[in-house]
Amino acid sequence: MGSFSIWHWLIVLVIVLVLFGRGRIAEMMGDFGKGISSFKKGMNETEDTVAKAARIEPPVTPTPTEAPAPAPADKTDSPGA
């Protein structure tokens, strides 16, 4: 009832190979690898989407234009009128 020795694992491996065959195991491992790569691709797409949504755009500063012309002085403001 202790841990499995190397011989136990070798016997289990031989039984699995006999039951499933080498081709079936290779196919399952290929599918497993495709699933992992698909998962990583999905995670990268999610990170890109979050990064784009979290990006803070700098505030738009208006471009300097010509200074407004000074208003003409009224002649009614002169004293003694």
MMTF fields as JSON, N, C-alpha, C and O atoms, coordinates in Angstrom:
{
  "mmtfVersion": "1.0.0",
  "mmtfProducer": "UNKNOWN",
  "numBonds": 323,
  "numAtoms": 324,
  "numGroups": 81,
  "numChains": 1,
  "numModels": 1,
  "chainsPerModel": [1],
  "groupsPerChain": [81],
  "chainIdList": ["A"],
  "bondAtomList": [4, 2, 8, 6, 12, 10, 16, 14, 20, 18, 24, 22, 28, 26, 32, 30, 36, 34, 40, 38, 44, 42, 48, 46, 52, 50, 56, 54, 60, 58, 64, 62, 68, 66, 72, 70, 76, 74, 80, 78, 84, 82, 88, 86, 92, 90, 96, 94, 100, 98, 104, 102, 108, 106, 112, 110, 116, 114, 120, 118, 124, 122, 128, 126, 132, 130, 136, 134, 140, 138, 144, 142, 148, 146, 152, 150, 156, 154, 160, 158, 164, 162, 168, 166, 172, 170, 176, 174, 180, 178, 184, 182, 188, 186, 192, 190, 196, 194, 200, 198, 204, 202, 208, 206, 212, 210, 216, 214, 220, 218, 224, 222, 228, 226, 232, 230, 236, 234, 240, 238, 244, 242, 248, 246, 252, 250, 256, 254, 260, 258, 264, 262, 268, 266, 272, 270, 276, 274, 280, 278, 284, 282, 288, 286, 292, 290, 296, 294, 300, 298, 304, 302, 308, 306, 312, 310, 316, 314, 320, 318],
  "bondOrderList": [1, 1, 1, 1, 1, 1, 1, 1, 1, 1, 1, 1, 1, 1, 1, 1, 1, 1, 1, 1, 1, 1, 1, 1, 1, 1, 1, 1, 1, 1, 1, 1, 1, 1, 1, 1, 1, 1, 1, 1, 1, 1, 1, 1, 1, 1, 1, 1, 1, 1, 1, 1, 1, 1, 1, 1, 1, 1, 1, 1, 1, 1, 1, 1, 1, 1, 1, 1, 1, 1, 1, 1, 1, 1, 1, 1, 1, 1, 1, 1],
  "groupList": [{"groupName": "MET", "atomNameList": ["N", "CA", "C", "O"], "elementList": ["N", "C", "C", "O"], "formalChargeList": [0, 0, 0, 0], "bondAtomList": [1, 0, 2, 1, 3, 2], "bondOrderList": [1, 1, 2], "singleLetterCode": "M", "chemCompType": "L-PEPTIDE LINKING"}, {"groupName": "GLY", "atomNameList": ["N", "CA", "C", "O"], "elementList": ["N", "C", "C", "O"], "formalChargeList": [0, 0, 0, 0], "bondAtomList": [1, 0, 2, 1, 3, 2], "bondOrderList": [1, 1, 2], "singleLetterCode": "G", "chemCompType": "PEPTIDE LINKING"}, {"groupName": "SER", "atomNameList": ["N", "CA", "C", "O"], "elementList": ["N", "C", "C", "O"], "formalChargeList": [0, 0, 0, 0], "bondAtomList": [1, 0, 2, 1, 3, 2], "bondOrderList": [1, 1, 2], "singleLetterCode": "S", "chemCompType": "L-PEPTIDE LINKING"}, {"groupName": "PHE", "atomNameList": ["N", "CA", "C", "O"], "elementList": ["N", "C", "C", "O"], "formalChargeList": [0, 0, 0, 0], "bondAtomList": [1, 0, 2, 1, 3, 2], "bondOrderList": [1, 1, 2], "singleLetterCode": "F", "chemCompType": "L-PEPTIDE LINKING"}, {"groupName": "ILE", "atomNameList": ["N", "CA", "C", "O"], "elementList": ["N", "C", "C", "O"], "formalChargeList": [0, 0, 0, 0], "bondAtomList": [1, 0, 2, 1, 3, 2], "bondOrderList": [1, 1, 2], "singleLetterCode": "I", "chemCompType": "L-PEPTIDE LINKING"}, {"groupName": "TRP", "atomNameList": ["N", "CA", "C", "O"], "elementList": ["N", "C", "C", "O"], "formalChargeList": [0, 0, 0, 0], "bondAtomList": [1, 0, 2, 1, 3, 2], "bondOrderList": [1, 1, 2], "singleLetterCode": "W", "chemCompType": "L-PEPTIDE LINKING"}, {"groupName": "HIS", "atomNameList": ["N", "CA", "C", "O"], "elementList": ["N", "C", "C", "O"], "formalChargeList": [0, 0, 0, 0], "bondAtomList": [1, 0, 2, 1, 3, 2], "bondOrderList": [1, 1, 2], "singleLetterCode": "H", "chemCompType": "L-PEPTIDE LINKING"}, {"groupName": "LEU", "atomNameList": ["N", "CA", "C", "O"], "elementList": ["N", "C", "C", "O"], "formalChargeList": [0, 0, 0, 0], "bondAtomList": [1, 0, 2, 1, 3, 2], "bondOrderList": [1, 1, 2], "singleLetterCode": "L", "chemCompType": "L-PEPTIDE LINKING"}, {"groupName": "VAL", "atomNameList": ["N", "CA", "C", "O"], "elementList": ["N", "C", "C", "O"], "formalChargeList": [0, 0, 0, 0], "bondAtomList": [1, 0, 2, 1, 3, 2], "bondOrderList": [1, 1, 2], "singleLetterCode": "V", "chemCompType": "L-PEPTIDE LINKING"}, {"groupName": "ARG", "atomNameList": ["N", "CA", "C", "O"], "elementList": ["N", "C", "C", "O"], "formalChargeList": [0, 0, 0, 0], "bondAtomList": [1, 0, 2, 1, 3, 2], "bondOrderList": [1, 1, 2], "singleLetterCode": "R", "chemCompType": "L-PEPTIDE LINKING"}, {"groupName": "ALA", "atomNameList": ["N", "CA", "C", "O"], "elementList": ["N", "C", "C", "O"], "formalChargeList": [0, 0, 0, 0], "bondAtomList": [1, 0, 2, 1, 3, 2], "bondOrderList": [1, 1, 2], "singleLetterCode": "A", "chemCompType": "L-PEPTIDE LINKING"}, {"groupName": "GLU", "atomNameList": ["N", "CA", "C", "O"], "elementList": ["N", "C", "C", "O"], "formalChargeList": [0, 0, 0, 0], "bondAtomList": [1, 0, 2, 1, 3, 2], "bondOrderList": [1, 1, 2], "singleLetterCode": "E", "chemCompType": "L-PEPTIDE LINKING"}, {"groupName": "ASP", "atomNameList": ["N", "CA", "C", "O"], "elementList": ["N", "C", "C", "O"], "formalChargeList": [0, 0, 0, 0], "bondAtomList": [1, 0, 2, 1, 3, 2], "bondOrderList": [1, 1, 2], "singleLetterCode": "D", "chemCompType": "L-PEPTIDE LINKING"}, {"groupName": "LYS", "atomNameList": ["N", "CA", "C", "O"], "elementList": ["N", "C", "C", "O"], "formalChargeList": [0, 0, 0, 0], "bondAtomList": [1, 0, 2, 1, 3, 2], "bondOrderList": [1, 1, 2], "singleLetterCode": "K", "chemCompType": "L-PEPTIDE LINKING"}, {"groupName": "ASN", "atomNameList": ["N", "CA", "C", "O"], "elementList": ["N", "C", "C", "O"], "formalChargeList": [0, 0, 0, 0], "bondAtomList": [1, 0, 2, 1, 3, 2], "bondOrderList": [1, 1, 2], "singleLetterCode": "N", "chemCompType": "L-PEPTIDE LINKING"}, {"groupName": "THR", "atomNameList": ["N", "CA", "C", "O"], "elementList": ["N", "C", "C", "O"], "formalChargeList": [0, 0, 0, 0], "bondAtomList": [1, 0, 2, 1, 3, 2], "bondOrderList": [1, 1, 2], "singleLetterCode": "T", "chemCompType": "L-PEPTIDE LINKING"}, {"groupName": "PRO", "atomNameList": ["N", "CA", "C", "O"], "elementList": ["N", "C", "C", "O"], "formalChargeList": [0, 0, 0, 0], "bondAtomList": [1, 0, 2, 1, 3, 2], "bondOrderList": [1, 1, 2], "singleLetterCode": "P", "chemCompType": "L-PEPTIDE LINKING"}],
  "groupTypeList": [0, 1, 2, 3, 2, 4, 5, 6, 5, 7, 4, 8, 7, 8, 4, 8, 7, 8, 7, 3, 1, 9, 1, 9, 4, 10, 11, 0, 0, 1, 12, 3, 1, 13, 1, 4, 2, 2, 3, 13, 13, 1, 0, 14, 11, 15, 11, 12, 15, 8, 10, 13, 10, 10, 9, 4, 11, 16, 16, 8, 15, 16, 15, 16, 15, 11, 10, 16, 10, 16, 10, 16, 10, 12, 13, 15, 12, 2, 16, 1, 10],
  "groupIdList": [1, 2, 3, 4, 5, 6, 7, 8, 9, 10, 11, 12, 13, 14, 15, 16, 17, 18, 19, 20, 21, 22, 23, 24, 25, 26, 27, 28, 29, 30, 31, 32, 33, 34, 35, 36, 37, 38, 39, 40, 41, 42, 43, 44, 45, 46, 47, 48, 49, 50, 51, 52, 53, 54, 55, 56, 57, 58, 59, 60, 61, 62, 63, 64, 65, 66, 67, 68, 69, 70, 71, 72, 73, 74, 75, 76, 77, 78, 79, 80, 81],
  "secStructList": [7, 7, 7, 7, 7, 2, 2, 2, 2, 2, 2, 2, 2, 2, 2, 2, 2, 2, 2, 2, 2, 2, 2, 2, 2, 2, 2, 2, 2, 2, 2, 2, 2, 2, 2, 2, 2, 2, 2, 2, 2, 2, 2, 2, 2, 2, 2, 2, 2, 2, 2, 2, 2, 2, 7, 7, 7, 7, 7, 7, 7, 7, 7, 7, 7, 7, 7, 7, 7, 7, 7, 7, 7, 7, 4, 4, 4, 1, 6, 6, 7],
  "xCoordList": [0.813, 0.0, 0.851, 0.376, 2.065, 2.939, 2.829, 1.881, 3.792, 3.791, 4.169, 4.756, 3.819, 4.121, 5.604, 6.218, 6.164, 7.559, 7.61, 6.573, 8.798, 8.976, 8.373, 7.855, 8.436, 7.885, 6.368, 5.795, 5.727, 4.274, 3.908, 2.985, 4.631, 4.343, 4.619, 3.879, 5.672, 5.96, 4.857, 4.485, 4.34, 3.254, 2.002, 1.321, 1.693, 0.541, 0.738, -0.206, 1.932, 2.231, 2.032, 1.455, 2.499, 2.338, 0.853, 0.423, 0.077, -1.354, -2.056, -2.913, -1.692, -2.294, -1.936, -2.791, -0.692, -0.272, -1.013, -1.382, -1.23, -1.936, -3.398, -3.949, -4.02, -5.436, -5.679, -6.579, -4.894, -5.156, -4.317, -4.738, -3.186, -2.307, -1.507, -1.898, -0.374, 0.517, -0.097, 0.076, -0.803, -1.394, -2.472, -2.552, -3.292, -4.38, -3.816, -4.337, -2.778, -2.167, -1.529, -1.642, -0.862, -0.248, -1.334, -1.138, -2.464, -3.577, -4.134, -4.433, -4.272, -4.785, -3.817, -4.25, -2.527, -1.545, -1.523, -1.334, -1.715, -1.797, -2.999, -2.903, -4.134, -5.338, -5.126, -5.582, -4.437, -4.144, -3.266, -3.502, -2.255, -1.367, -2.111, -1.874, -3.018, -3.824, -4.718, -4.904, -5.268, -6.116, -5.33, -5.816, -4.114, -3.265, -2.921, -2.998, -2.541, -2.182, -3.398, -3.266, -4.566, -5.787, -6.091, -6.502, -5.889, -6.11, -5.162, -5.587, -3.887, -2.91, -3.264, -3.142, -3.701, -4.093, -5.285, -5.312, -6.25, -7.405, -7.014, -7.554, -6.078, -5.62, -4.918, -5.124, -4.09, -3.397, -4.385, -4.216, -5.424, -6.437, -7.177, -7.478, -7.47, -8.159, -7.284, -7.767, -5.988, -5.08, -4.973, -4.927, -4.932, -4.87, -6.129, -6.053, -7.285, -8.551, -8.613, -9.045, -8.186, -8.205, -7.226, -7.525, -6.061, -5.059, -5.579, -5.349, -6.277, -6.827, -7.925, -8.023, -8.746, -9.836, -9.31, -9.904, -8.206, -7.674, -6.759, -6.407, -6.379, -5.465, -6.151, -7.273, -5.484, -6.024, -5.394, -4.175, -6.239, -5.751, -5.402, -6.127, -4.302, -3.959, -5.0, -5.571, -5.245, -6.242, -5.792, -4.605, -6.766, -6.474, -6.328, -7.243, -5.183, -4.969, -5.212, -4.74, -5.936, -6.199, -4.9, -4.006, -4.826, -3.635, -3.711, -4.786, -2.597, -2.63, -2.988, -2.478, -3.861, -4.266, -3.872, -3.264, -4.217, -3.884, -4.623, -5.755, -3.971, -4.607, -5.745, -5.627, -6.836, -7.948, -7.525, -6.765, -8.036, -7.712, -8.345, -9.458, -7.649, -8.221, -9.46, -9.534, -10.418, -11.659, -11.364, -10.555, -12.005, -11.771, -12.315, -13.357, -11.606, -12.019, -13.204, -13.214, -14.185, -15.336, -14.949, -14.186, -15.467, -15.19, -16.091, -15.88, -17.09, -17.996, -17.384, -17.895, -16.31, -15.673, -14.787, -14.297, -14.562, -13.645, -14.32, -15.526, -13.568, -14.147, -14.548, -13.893, -15.57, -16.041, -16.928, -17.191, -17.37, -18.208, -19.657, -20.474],
  "yCoordList": [-1.2, 0.0, 1.255, 2.334, 1.121, 2.277, 2.926, 2.681, 3.738, 4.401, 3.387, 2.342, 3.722, 2.825, 2.894, 3.96, 1.733, 1.698, 1.861, 1.941, 1.91, 2.069, 0.89, 1.057, -0.302, -1.49, -1.409, -1.836, -0.873, -0.699, 0.241, -0.031, 1.332, 2.304, 1.726, 2.009, 0.921, 0.28, -0.697, -0.774, -1.438, -2.373, -1.607, -2.015, -0.519, 0.309, 0.871, 0.892, 1.321, 1.851, 0.796, 1.089, -0.422, -1.506, -1.814, -2.021, -1.846, -2.128, -1.03, -1.316, 0.228, 1.342, 1.256, 1.482, 0.935, 0.799, -0.333, -0.205, -1.428, -2.56, -2.185, -2.505, -1.516, -1.18, -0.12, -0.27, 0.924, 2.047, 2.012, 2.552, 1.414, 1.406, 2.699, 3.731, 2.606, 3.764, 4.915, 6.074, 4.623, 5.67, 6.457, 7.679, 5.759, 6.424, 7.35, 8.447, 6.929, 7.771, 9.005, 10.111, 8.811, 9.951, 10.936, 12.149, 10.424, 11.287, 12.061, 13.25, 11.387, 12.061, 13.148, 14.227, 12.878, 13.876, 15.054, 16.196, 14.785, 15.861, 16.752, 17.977, 16.126, 16.896, 17.713, 18.852, 17.125, 17.826, 19.048, 20.124, 18.877, 19.994, 21.093, 22.274, 20.723, 21.719, 22.479, 23.688, 21.774, 22.429, 23.436, 24.532, 23.063, 23.983, 25.215, 26.336, 25.021, 26.179, 27.059, 28.282, 26.47, 27.249, 28.062, 29.219, 27.454, 28.145, 29.334, 30.421, 29.137, 30.229, 31.352, 32.528, 30.997, 32.005, 32.819, 34.043, 32.14, 32.831, 33.755, 34.854, 33.313, 34.149, 35.397, 36.488, 35.253, 36.404, 37.385, 38.597, 36.868, 37.748, 38.508, 39.691, 37.834, 38.482, 39.567, 40.656, 39.271, 40.268, 41.482, 42.616, 41.252, 42.367, 43.219, 44.447, 42.572, 43.294, 44.127, 45.279, 43.551, 44.269, 45.434, 46.517, 45.217, 46.283, 47.437, 48.6, 47.129, 48.187, 48.945, 50.166, 48.238, 48.881, 49.728, 50.75, 49.311, 50.018, 51.174, 52.006, 51.215, 52.266, 53.62, 53.811, 54.543, 55.885, 56.806, 56.962, 57.398, 58.319, 59.653, 60.118, 60.265, 61.571, 62.606, 62.498, 63.607, 64.615, 65.399, 65.651, 65.766, 66.504, 67.973, 68.572, 68.55, 69.965, 70.736, 70.336, 71.826, 72.59, 73.192, 73.561, 73.277, 73.858, 75.374, 75.957, 76.001, 77.458, 78.124, 77.758, 79.093, 79.85, 81.302, 81.663, 82.105, 83.526, 84.113, 83.732, 85.037, 85.705, 86.568, 87.155, 86.65, 87.481, 88.948, 89.439, 89.616, 91.034, 91.828, 91.519, 92.839, 93.637, 94.381, 94.811, 94.515, 95.209, 96.695, 97.26, 97.331, 98.774, 99.572, 99.237, 100.608, 101.418, 102.303, 102.882, 102.398, 103.275, 104.695, 104.954, 105.624, 107.03, 107.603, 108.725, 106.835, 107.333, 107.228, 107.828, 106.49, 106.334, 107.505, 107.584, 108.42, 109.527, 110.532, 110.755, 111.141, 112.105, 113.398, 113.835, 113.952, 115.213, 115.045, 116.021, 113.912, 113.761, 114.015, 113.918],
  "zCoordList": [0.0, 0.0, 0.0, 0.356, -0.385, -0.465, -1.833, -2.58, -2.143, -3.452, -4.533, -4.253, -5.768, -6.871, -7.209, -7.18, -7.529, -7.953, -9.466, -10.124, -10.005, -11.444, -12.196, -13.3, -11.605, -12.264, -12.376, -13.378, -11.369, -11.439, -12.59, -13.358, -12.695, -13.755, -15.139, -16.081, -15.278, -16.566, -16.966, -18.137, -15.999, -16.295, -16.715, -17.656, -16.043, -16.411, -17.813, -18.603, -18.134, -19.461, -20.541, -21.588, -20.307, -21.277, -21.48, -22.614, -20.42, -20.534, -21.331, -22.167, -21.071, -21.804, -23.284, -24.141, -23.59, -24.991, -25.691, -26.858, -24.994, -25.589, -25.839, -26.893, -24.885, -25.03, -26.111, -26.938, -26.103, -27.001, -28.269, -29.292, -28.233, -29.402, -29.468, -28.923, -30.154, -30.22, -31.005, -30.627, -32.077, -32.915, -32.184, -32.311, -31.426, -30.694, -29.616, -29.412, -28.938, -27.898, -28.536, -28.008, -29.666, -30.361, -30.808, -30.734, -31.265, -31.68, -30.483, -30.594, -29.343, -28.146, -27.683, -27.278, -27.738, -27.325, -28.295, -27.877, -29.593, -30.58, -30.315, -30.387, -30.009, -29.68, -28.408, -28.307, -27.451, -26.202, -26.476, -25.926, -27.325, -27.685, -28.413, -28.157, -29.328, -30.039, -29.075, -29.211, -28.109, -27.104, -26.281, -26.0, -25.895, -25.119, -25.943, -25.44, -27.205, -28.038, -28.299, -28.358, -28.456, -28.632, -27.37, -27.453, -26.224, -24.951, -24.814, -24.424, -25.129, -25.039, -26.002, -25.658, -27.207, -28.195, -27.678, -27.807, -27.102, -26.531, -25.391, -25.264, -24.562, -23.444, -23.973, -23.442, -25.013, -25.588, -26.203, -26.074, -26.877, -27.46, -26.372, -26.53, -25.271, -24.16, -23.549, -23.24, -23.372, -22.812, -23.726, -23.249, -25.045, -25.996, -25.917, -25.947, -25.815, -25.739, -24.463, -24.491, -23.358, -22.086, -22.132, -21.631, -22.73, -22.813, -23.663, -23.332, -24.757, -25.594, -24.859, -24.982, -24.102, -23.379, -22.226, -21.885, -21.628, -20.469, -20.854, -20.018, -22.129, -22.56, -22.404, -22.873, -21.754, -21.546, -22.577, -22.64, -23.365, -24.378, -23.717, -22.838, -24.135, -23.56, -23.99, -25.075, -23.145, -23.504, -24.741, -24.949, -25.533, -26.754, -26.389, -25.822, -26.712, -26.437, -27.718, -28.782, -27.63, -28.851, -29.381, -28.619, -30.671, -31.275, -31.142, -31.28, -30.88, -30.729, -32.056, -33.115, -31.966, -33.151, -32.949, -31.94, -33.896, -33.768, -32.575, -32.276, -31.907, -30.777, -31.31, -32.386, -30.573, -31.05, -31.115, -30.279, -32.118, -32.295, -31.15, -30.725, -30.654, -29.571, -30.07, -31.221, -29.176, -29.537, -29.727, -28.991, -30.7, -30.898, -29.713, -29.149, -29.354, -28.215, -28.618, -29.704, -27.744, -28.003, -27.706, -26.775, -28.486, -28.266, -27.177, -26.717, -26.768, -25.722, -24.357, -23.411, -24.218, -22.921, -22.575, -21.448, -23.504, -23.219, -22.298, -22.409, -21.395, -20.451, -21.174, -22.12, -20.728, -21.259, -22.467, -23.169, -22.72, -23.887, -23.628, -24.544]
}
